[in-house]
């Protein structure tokens, strides 16, 4: 070993320093991303470094909503209407004409809404046949007479309890039903509300509200050819009717019953109903005093739900599938324009709500919000909104304008995400950067629709923005800047960095970015180096003339960022440092012994005494050729991981190469307490770990370390055993001996199975044999897996995994046979002996007492037992008893005072609880009774079960044996321990 170490030292000594050749090195971060930042505060880092923006948003006040009004045309002031109740539409010679019934004005008028002007009126003087008294409905249609189409108006003249047919051209009354006397008799009506002709059939449907009936009248003789009153109380103030010739169904608005029904006039069966009879409802449940209902071309029904102030469309499944968004108070009549002259008017509605007619339908419109104040200058991020739209039918788009004063906001341009004419079409779009730095804003929302039935609803608009806190300083510190472990920096050259300046020149003096160099170990400032230019984005600073850097192999850069304006931040784009360098070599550091061989463990004792055998001192060796050229000594720390002791030591440069700890440092084991640091003594716990770490002061990347285990020196207990693991002090020729060392914890180095080497010798023959003792499994510890599994026997758990070797117990394997000396053959695996010899052990470690084994002449009767003498003696073997290794427990008893009979045996737990009792008279001891000074032996006297039949667990038990001497009443009792290990 010494020869090997010397070669190692010669190798270190001969290792020469490499030729230093200048090269260039550099460090960069940023472009594209910053990835070398060690710490930061109040900054945002990705492809750029800037102050951390504070994200916020501003939304509209609760209740905000933009929807299209839906009012497309209002009644012109030029045409007087007192109280309209009905409106109808027709096209005539390329013009739209609206037929309006003015109940309070006692007239029916047709107007051209586009001019606007009246084009026809029917009204008569009081007392004349043409006089109308509260007309409530009028219907325009044509009939063929003499081969010509004649326009006629069917008027429901409620106040005179009649329905009249008027030829529009000459205003002549062609036909009348109702003798103007209120009643239920022939040719009588009561407050009629509607009439629907069957053109060219000579028949007219009349809604006779006061009589709660609908009748079909033959014009020729005024006879009633069909009527529908339903069952008793079935109609209650019907107010409107409409007939579908294709289905032969009559649509009745049964106002008093809060419903609309369809009646088949052939079968008199109600085929459809919406609304709960006699029960006013809202929503999808029903109606409240409906005033009008129309068949639609799609098969649905348009209903004026008057008391609920709504216009709805209901399908055949009685579901409300459409509703006009705005409330319509006192809604009397509505007609959907399905085939208007102007295609843009398709699906709009003519309505009478209140007292005036109107045309409703949603059309694309823009809204401008009020002027809004964020409260500070900000950077705008994204525009979001909450809206309800219908796919392909409606949409919403927005534009923004911003400024820093309300006056400037008035004339600011409306901008989309990119240009003047663009719009924000989807929520979440990025806001145009031209808005950045502004405080006040407005938005313009365009609500677009392709169908007058539908309006988008804008329910909220949110501006997401960020700003910078002018009271906070942002800071970043880079990782350590230096070269790799293979190089030493000989000269720092330059620092370069690039910034992004604000686009607005007035903001450039509002920001500040400073660069400071820091000590790489302490983060303390070395020098405040430079403040970034507010004119140029590229900054460069020479480093070679900075004295503080000339002795450093590494440093860090700190950048601080500040702003005086909430809308802007200094922005760092990249950092770069370059230098000159030369090659380096790696270091090595070791814990070693006195021969400088690396070690894995040391042994310390609890006190320091001169000449202690087997006690170590810590020695450290460092190999760093680079440092040898520059320094005489190196200072490092030895640290104990458990006791936390720390000792600063100095390694001195050796002429043969390397650095060595001289003198070595002693150590002691402590149980508790706090060690004294730097007292030149290592104070550690048993099984502590000493660690050393070294960093080349010229190269922070050149690092080496080592660790060593510290074990408390413990004196082992040595003894001889026979094959049954029973301690013996005598042996006979032909037997086999085993050596056991207990409590040898300083040889338990690792969790794996450790080994010990020892020598067994004979004092007479001088024969010696080397033996190997292997560490025994710690059966009181779980296996490495920490798991227990059931195997073979139900309910029994067995350890699973690798065994644990932490017992400090070692036993020689295999045994050493004892043979009669004939010829000496050292180390042949047989110990040569003769009668009267003493066998001993040589073992290079501390131990309490070396055992001596006496060799007997002849054969010893039973080497399984160590026999004593007494009134009652007994012992058990094997003890401990391993259930997975042994098959039976033997019990041997004897007495030195007389013939012995065993009467009973009791077994107790360690806590003193009796778990079973065995009748001794049933056991066979070979003798019965056992003769004086003889031994009785029995096998399987206990089945390892409790009295209840359950198996005992691992543990220590007390076995209590009761006996009697022949011809004596004296009861003898003896107690011994038995260890059972499952």
ChimeraX attribute file (.defattr): number of C-alpha atoms within 10 A of each C-alpha:
attribute: neighborCount
match mode: 1-to-1
recipient: residues
	/A:1	8
	/A:2	10
	/A:3	8
	/A:4	11
	/A:5	13
	/A:6	14
	/A:7	11
	/A:8	13
	/A:9	16
	/A:10	13
	/A:11	13
	/A:12	16
	/A:13	16
	/A:14	10
	/A:15	11
	/A:16	11
	/A:17	14
	/A:18	12
	/A:19	9
	/A:20	13
	/A:21	9
	/A:22	16
	/A:23	13
	/A:24	14
	/A:25	18
	/A:26	17
	/A:27	15
	/A:28	16
	/A:29	18
	/A:30	20
	/A:31	13
	/A:32	11
	/A:33	14
	/A:34	19
	/A:35	14
	/A:36	15
	/A:37	16
	/A:38	12
	/A:39	11
	/A:40	16
	/A:41	14
	/A:42	19
	/A:43	18
	/A:44	17
	/A:45	18
	/A:46	13
	/A:47	16
	/A:48	17
	/A:49	24
	/A:50	27
	/A:51	27
	/A:52	20
	/A:53	20
	/A:54	13
	/A:55	14
	/A:56	13
	/A:57	15
	/A:58	13
	/A:59	14
	/A:60	15
	/A:61	9
	/A:62	8
	/A:63	7
	/A:64	11
	/A:65	14
	/A:66	19
	/A:67	20
	/A:68	24
	/A:69	15
	/A:70	21
	/A:71	15
	/A:72	16
	/A:73	14
	/A:74	12
	/A:75	14
	/A:76	16
	/A:77	8
	/A:78	9
	/A:79	13
	/A:80	12
	/A:81	20
	/A:82	14
	/A:83	21
	/A:84	27
	/A:85	25
	/A:86	29
	/A:87	26
	/A:88	21
	/A:89	19
	/A:90	16
	/A:91	13
	/A:92	10
	/A:93	6
	/A:94	8
	/A:95	14
	/A:96	16
	/A:97	20
	/A:98	21
	/A:99	24
	/A:100	27
	/A:101	29
	/A:102	27
	/A:103	24
	/A:104	17
	/A:105	18
	/A:106	23
	/A:107	26
	/A:108	24
	/A:109	21
	/A:110	21
	/A:111	19
	/A:112	17
	/A:113	17
	/A:114	11
	/A:115	9
	/A:116	13
	/A:117	13
	/A:118	17
	/A:119	12
	/A:120	15
	/A:121	15
	/A:122	20
	/A:123	17
	/A:124	14
	/A:125	10
	/A:126	10
	/A:127	8
	/A:128	9
	/A:129	11
	/A:130	17
	/A:131	17
	/A:132	28
	/A:133	21
	/A:134	22
	/A:135	30
	/A:136	28
	/A:137	29
	/A:138	28
	/A:139	21
	/A:140	21
	/A:141	16
	/A:142	15
	/A:143	16
	/A:144	11
	/A:145	9
	/A:146	7
	/A:147	7
	/A:148	9
	/A:149	11
	/A:150	14
	/A:151	14
	/A:152	22
	/A:153	23
	/A:154	25
	/A:155	27
	/A:156	30
	/A:157	28
	/A:158	24
	/A:159	19
	/A:160	21
	/A:161	25
	/A:162	29
	/A:163	28
	/A:164	19
	/A:165	22
	/A:166	21
	/A:167	18
	/A:168	19
	/A:169	11
	/A:170	9
	/A:171	16
	/A:172	14
	/A:173	16
	/A:174	12
	/A:175	14
	/A:176	17
	/A:177	23
	/A:178	21
	/A:179	16
	/A:180	18
	/A:181	14
	/A:182	19
	/A:183	16
	/A:184	12
	/A:185	10
	/A:186	12
	/A:187	19
	/A:188	17
	/A:189	27
	/A:190	23
	/A:191	24
	/A:192	32
	/A:193	27
	/A:194	29
	/A:195	26
	/A:196	23
	/A:197	22
	/A:198	14
	/A:199	13
	/A:200	10
	/A:201	10
	/A:202	13
	/A:203	19
	/A:204	23
	/A:205	22
	/A:206	26
	/A:207	31
	/A:208	27
	/A:209	23
	/A:210	19
	/A:211	20
	/A:212	22
	/A:213	22
	/A:214	26
	/A:215	18
	/A:216	22
	/A:217	21
	/A:218	17
	/A:219	16
	/A:220	9
	/A:221	10
	/A:222	17
	/A:223	15
	/A:224	16
	/A:225	11
	/A:226	14
	/A:227	15
	/A:228	17
	/A:229	16
	/A:230	15
	/A:231	7
	/A:232	6
	/A:233	9
	/A:234	16
	/A:235	24
	/A:236	21
	/A:237	23
	/A:238	29
	/A:239	26
	/A:240	28
	/A:241	24
	/A:242	22
	/A:243	21
	/A:244	13
	/A:245	9
	/A:246	6
	/A:247	10
	/A:248	14
	/A:249	22
	/A:250	22
	/A:251	24
	/A:252	24
	/A:253	30
	/A:254	29
	/A:255	25
	/A:256	21
	/A:257	23
	/A:258	26
	/A:259	29
	/A:260	29
	/A:261	18
	/A:262	22
	/A:263	21
	/A:264	17
	/A:265	17
	/A:266	9
	/A:267	10
	/A:268	16
	/A:269	13
	/A:270	15
	/A:271	12
	/A:272	15
	/A:273	18
	/A:274	24
	/A:275	23
	/A:276	16
	/A:277	20
	/A:278	18
	/A:279	14
	/A:280	19
	/A:281	18
	/A:282	13
	/A:283	12
	/A:284	13
	/A:285	13
	/A:286	23
	/A:287	28
	/A:288	23
	/A:289	26
	/A:290	32
	/A:291	25
	/A:292	29
	/A:293	27
	/A:294	23
	/A:295	18
	/A:296	15
	/A:297	9
	/A:298	7
	/A:299	10
	/A:300	18
	/A:301	20
	/A:302	22
	/A:303	26
	/A:304	30
	/A:305	29
	/A:306	22
	/A:307	20
	/A:308	21
	/A:309	20
	/A:310	22
	/A:311	25
	/A:312	18
	/A:313	20
	/A:314	19
	/A:315	16
	/A:316	12
	/A:317	10
	/A:318	17
	/A:319	15
	/A:320	19
	/A:321	11
	/A:322	14
	/A:323	17
	/A:324	21
	/A:325	19
	/A:326	15
	/A:327	12
	/A:328	20
	/A:329	15
	/A:330	18
	/A:331	24
	/A:332	24
	/A:333	28
	/A:334	26
	/A:335	24
	/A:336	24
	/A:337	19
	/A:338	14
	/A:339	12
	/A:340	16
	/A:341	15
	/A:342	11
	/A:343	10
	/A:344	13
	/A:345	21
	/A:346	17
	/A:347	20
	/A:348	23
	/A:349	24
	/A:350	23
	/A:351	25
	/A:352	25
	/A:353	22
	/A:354	15
	/A:355	18
	/A:356	20
	/A:357	27
	/A:358	19
	/A:359	20
	/A:360	24
	/A:361	24
	/A:362	26
	/A:363	22
	/A:364	18
	/A:365	13
	/A:366	15
	/A:367	14
	/A:368	14
	/A:369	14
	/A:370	10
	/A:371	14
	/A:372	16
	/A:373	18
	/A:374	14
	/A:375	9
	/A:376	15
	/A:377	23
	/A:378	26
	/A:379	24
	/A:380	25
	/A:381	21
	/A:382	18
	/A:383	23
	/A:384	21
	/A:385	18
	/A:386	13
	/A:387	17
	/A:388	14
	/A:389	18
	/A:390	12
	/A:391	7
	/A:392	9
	/A:393	15
	/A:394	19
	/A:395	22
	/A:396	24
	/A:397	18
	/A:398	26
	/A:399	23
	/A:400	24
	/A:401	22
	/A:402	27
	/A:403	23
	/A:404	16
	/A:405	13
	/A:406	16
	/A:407	9
	/A:408	11
	/A:409	18
	/A:410	14
	/A:411	11
	/A:412	15
	/A:413	13
	/A:414	18
	/A:415	23
	/A:416	21
	/A:417	21
	/A:418	14
	/A:419	10
	/A:420	12
	/A:421	10
	/A:422	14
	/A:423	21
	/A:424	23
	/A:425	15
	/A:426	13
	/A:427	17
	/A:428	15
	/A:429	15
	/A:430	16
	/A:431	24
	/A:432	19
	/A:433	12
	/A:434	16
	/A:435	21
	/A:436	20
	/A:437	22
	/A:438	22
	/A:439	22
	/A:440	22
	/A:441	23
	/A:442	20
	/A:443	20
	/A:444	18
	/A:445	21
	/A:446	23
	/A:447	24
	/A:448	21
	/A:449	22
	/A:450	15
	/A:451	19
	/A:452	23
	/A:453	21
	/A:454	23
	/A:455	29
	/A:456	23
	/A:457	20
	/A:458	21
	/A:459	16
	/A:460	17
	/A:461	22
	/A:462	16
	/A:463	21
	/A:464	20
	/A:465	22
	/A:466	20
	/A:467	23
	/A:468	24
	/A:469	20
	/A:470	17
	/A:471	10
	/A:472	16
	/A:473	17
	/A:474	23
	/A:475	21
	/A:476	22
	/A:477	21
	/A:478	22
	/A:479	16
	/A:480	21
	/A:481	20
	/A:482	26
	/A:483	23
	/A:484	16
	/A:485	18
	/A:486	14
	/A:487	24
	/A:488	25
	/A:489	25
	/A:490	19
	/A:491	21
	/A:492	25
	/A:493	18
	/A:494	16
	/A:495	21
	/A:496	15
	/A:497	20
	/A:498	20
	/A:499	22
	/A:500	17
	/A:501	21
	/A:502	18
	/A:503	10
	/A:504	9
	/A:505	11
	/A:506	8
	/A:507	18
	/A:508	19
	/A:509	15
	/A:510	19
	/A:511	20
	/A:512	19
	/A:513	23
	/A:514	17
	/A:515	20
	/A:516	18
	/A:517	22
	/A:518	21
	/A:519	18
	/A:520	21
	/A:521	11
	/A:522	9
	/A:523	15
	/A:524	12
	/A:525	16
	/A:526	18
	/A:527	14
	/A:528	14
	/A:529	18
	/A:530	16
	/A:531	14
	/A:532	21
	/A:533	17
	/A:534	20
	/A:535	10
	/A:536	11
	/A:537	15
	/A:538	15
	/A:539	15
	/A:540	14
	/A:541	13
	/A:542	14
	/A:543	19
	/A:544	14
	/A:545	12
	/A:546	13
	/A:547	10
	/A:548	13
	/A:549	18
	/A:550	14
	/A:551	11
	/A:552	18
	/A:553	24
	/A:554	22
	/A:555	21
	/A:556	23
	/A:557	26
	/A:558	22
	/A:559	20
	/A:560	22
	/A:561	24
	/A:562	23
	/A:563	24
	/A:564	17
	/A:565	20
	/A:566	20
	/A:567	25
	/A:568	30
	/A:569	31
	/A:570	25
	/A:571	21
	/A:572	24
	/A:573	22
	/A:574	21
	/A:575	19
	/A:576	16
	/A:577	22
	/A:578	21
	/A:579	21
	/A:580	18
	/A:581	24
	/A:582	19
	/A:583	19
	/A:584	23
	/A:585	16
	/A:586	17
	/A:587	20
	/A:588	17
	/A:589	22
	/A:590	24
	/A:591	24
	/A:592	20
	/A:593	19
	/A:594	12
	/A:595	13
	/A:596	19
	/A:597	16
	/A:598	17
	/A:599	15
	/A:600	14
	/A:601	21
	/A:602	24
	/A:603	22
	/A:604	29
	/A:605	19
	/A:606	17
	/A:607	10
	/A:608	13
	/A:609	9
	/A:610	5
	/A:611	7
	/A:612	11
	/A:613	10
	/A:614	13
	/A:615	19
	/A:616	21
	/A:617	18
	/A:618	25
	/A:619	23
	/A:620	24
	/A:621	22
	/A:622	22
	/A:623	21
	/A:624	21
	/A:625	22
	/A:626	20
	/A:627	22
	/A:628	19
	/A:629	11
	/A:630	9
	/A:631	10
	/A:632	12
	/A:633	17
	/A:634	19
	/A:635	11
	/A:636	15
	/A:637	16
	/A:638	20
	/A:639	21
	/A:640	23
	/A:641	15
	/A:642	13
	/A:643	22
	/A:644	19
	/A:645	22
	/A:646	23
	/A:647	20
	/A:648	13
	/A:649	19
	/A:650	17
	/A:651	20
	/A:652	20
	/A:653	22
	/A:654	15
	/A:655	9
	/A:656	13
	/A:657	19
	/A:658	23
	/A:659	24
	/A:660	23
	/A:661	21
	/A:662	13
	/A:663	13
	/A:664	16
	/A:665	16
	/A:666	16
	/A:667	23
	/A:668	22
	/A:669	23
	/A:670	19
	/A:671	11
	/A:672	9
	/A:673	9
	/A:674	12
	/A:675	17
	/A:676	14
	/A:677	15
	/A:678	14
	/A:679	12
	/A:680	15
	/A:681	18
	/A:682	27
	/A:683	27
	/A:684	30
	/A:685	25
	/A:686	22
	/A:687	21
	/A:688	19
	/A:689	20
	/A:690	25
	/A:691	18
	/A:692	18
	/A:693	16
	/A:694	19
	/A:695	14
	/A:696	18
	/A:697	14
	/A:698	20
	/A:699	24
	/A:700	20
	/A:701	19
	/A:702	21
	/A:703	16
	/A:704	18
	/A:705	15
	/A:706	16
	/A:707	19
	/A:708	21
	/A:709	18
	/A:710	26
	/A:711	23
	/A:712	22
	/A:713	24
	/A:714	20
	/A:715	17
	/A:716	23
	/A:717	17
	/A:718	22
	/A:719	22
	/A:720	24
	/A:721	24
	/A:722	20
	/A:723	14
	/A:724	14
	/A:725	18
	/A:726	18
	/A:727	19
	/A:728	20
	/A:729	17
	/A:730	19
	/A:731	26
	/A:732	24
	/A:733	21
	/A:734	12
	/A:735	16
	/A:736	18
	/A:737	24
	/A:738	23
	/A:739	25
	/A:740	22
	/A:741	22
	/A:742	18
	/A:743	17
	/A:744	22
	/A:745	20
	/A:746	22
	/A:747	21
	/A:748	22
	/A:749	19
	/A:750	10
	/A:751	12
	/A:752	14
	/A:753	17
	/A:754	18
	/A:755	16
	/A:756	19
	/A:757	13
	/A:758	16
	/A:759	15
	/A:760	19
	/A:761	20
	/A:762	21
	/A:763	14
	/A:764	15
	/A:765	19
	/A:766	15
	/A:767	21
	/A:768	24
	/A:769	19
	/A:770	17
	/A:771	22
	/A:772	17
	/A:773	20
	/A:774	20
	/A:775	25
	/A:776	21
	/A:777	19
	/A:778	15
	/A:779	16
	/A:780	13
	/A:781	14
	/A:782	17
	/A:783	19
	/A:784	14
	/A:785	12
	/A:786	11
	/A:787	12
	/A:788	14
	/A:789	11
	/A:790	12
	/A:791	11
	/A:792	8
	/A:793	8
	/A:794	7
	/A:795	9
	/A:796	13
	/A:797	14
	/A:798	16
	/A:799	18
	/A:800	15
	/A:801	14
	/A:802	13
	/A:803	19
	/A:804	19
	/A:805	23
	/A:806	21
	/A:807	20
	/A:808	21
	/A:809	23
	/A:810	27
	/A:811	24
	/A:812	23
	/A:813	13
	/A:814	16
	/A:815	19
	/A:816	19
	/A:817	15
	/A:818	21
	/A:819	16
	/A:820	15
	/A:821	17
	/A:822	10
	/A:823	9
	/A:824	15
	/A:825	14
	/A:826	15
	/A:827	14
	/A:828	12
	/A:829	16
	/A:830	20
	/A:831	28
	/A:832	26
	/A:833	25
	/A:834	20
	/A:835	16
	/A:836	13
	/A:837	20
	/A:838	21
	/A:839	26
	/A:840	19
	/A:841	22
	/A:842	13
	/A:843	14
	/A:844	12
	/A:845	17
	/A:846	17
	/A:847	17
	/A:848	10
	/A:849	11
	/A:850	14
	/A:851	17
	/A:852	18
	/A:853	20
	/A:854	17
	/A:855	22
	/A:856	16
	/A:857	13
	/A:858	11
	/A:859	13
	/A:860	14
	/A:861	8
	/A:862	8
	/A:863	20
	/A:864	18
	/A:865	17
	/A:866	12
	/A:867	14
	/A:868	12
	/A:869	12
	/A:870	11
	/A:871	18
	/A:872	24
	/A:873	20
	/A:874	22
	/A:875	22
	/A:876	21
	/A:877	19
	/A:878	21
	/A:879	17
	/A:880	18
	/A:881	19
	/A:882	17
	/A:883	14
	/A:884	8
	/A:885	9
	/A:886	12
	/A:887	12
	/A:888	16
	/A:889	21
	/A:890	16
	/A:891	18
	/A:892	17
	/A:893	23
	/A:894	28
	/A:895	26
	/A:896	16
	/A:897	15
	/A:898	20
	/A:899	20
	/A:900	27
	/A:901	24
	/A:902	27
	/A:903	17
	/A:904	17
	/A:905	21
	/A:906	17
	/A:907	25
	/A:908	18
	/A:909	16
	/A:910	12
	/A:911	9
	/A:912	10
	/A:913	11
	/A:914	16
	/A:915	15
	/A:916	17
	/A:917	16
	/A:918	16
	/A:919	13
	/A:920	18
	/A:921	14
	/A:922	11
	/A:923	17
	/A:924	15
	/A:925	21
	/A:926	11
	/A:927	15
	/A:928	14
	/A:929	18
	/A:930	22
	/A:931	19
	/A:932	16
	/A:933	17
	/A:934	14
	/A:935	18
	/A:936	22
	/A:937	19
	/A:938	16
	/A:939	16
	/A:940	12
	/A:941	19
	/A:942	16
	/A:943	11
	/A:944	17
	/A:945	13
	/A:946	17
	/A:947	13
	/A:948	8
	/A:949	10
	/A:950	9
	/A:951	12
	/A:952	16
	/A:953	13
	/A:954	14
	/A:955	14
	/A:956	16
	/A:957	21
	/A:958	19
	/A:959	20
	/A:960	17
	/A:961	22
	/A:962	18
	/A:963	22
	/A:964	21
	/A:965	22
	/A:966	16
	/A:967	8
	/A:968	9
	/A:969	8
	/A:970	10
	/A:971	12
	/A:972	18
	/A:973	16
	/A:974	15
	/A:975	16
	/A:976	14
	/A:977	18
	/A:978	19
	/A:979	14
	/A:980	18
	/A:981	18
	/A:982	16
